[in-house]
């Protein structure tokens, strides 16, 4: 997928939900700086999402809010006529299923829309997740460590869960046994169990967003590490998602789906 924009087309109108937050402010600046995009609305807590999106004429709404409101925001933006790009974590099978049903209803009514939910928009993070899924079948043991700033409200991170799901699916497809573990007591120290993959969450001042995937066999270890030091690193992925979602009706989960990683 080419990340270079086509500057000859009519700019896509974009509304940013959660515009006052740290990520929201960075997204607004990125959209403002993109010649093929136009920032038409900044939506903050307390605003009527559907009304603002509809009145602004936004083609795409970008949601960087909080887990407690993100699903409601997506439904409101869809009802207001926009496609939606989501960077907020906290999504599960049930919430994604409800969005899929909403999109199916819109398609049946002749107004197809697209929603792209990405656990991480960092290109290095997407590549790390992809590499990890490819490596998963070749190692007896695997664990995931995610490290974030202490203001993050959920754990494990959406990125770590997405990574673990992909690893688990690859191992199941290859018939790989669960990672060996003789632990009998102190399971609380072994991290979260995400489909049989242990995921550990670190919260430390000074961090932004980081992930390490550890694979082990007898006599060898593979470590895949990704570090995001500044939120601007997520912006190429966010802008790519905005440009792609308008031509992808239905629900897309993961930025890797719009990158040429085959």
Buried (B, 14 or more C-beta within 10 A) or exposed (E): EEEEBEEEEEBBBBBBBBBEBEBBBBBBBBBEEBEBBBBBBBBBEEBEBBEBBBEBBBBBBBBBBBBEBBBEBBBBBBBBBBBBBBBBBBBEEEBBEEBBEBBBEBEEEEEBBBBBBBBBBBBBBBBBBBBBBEBBBEBEBBBBBBBBBEEBEBBBBBBBBBBBBBBBEBBEEEEBEEBEEEEEEEEEEEBBEBBBBBBBBEEEEEBBBBBBBBBBEEEEEBEBEBBBEEBEBBBBBBBBBBBBBBEBBBBBBBBBBBBEBE
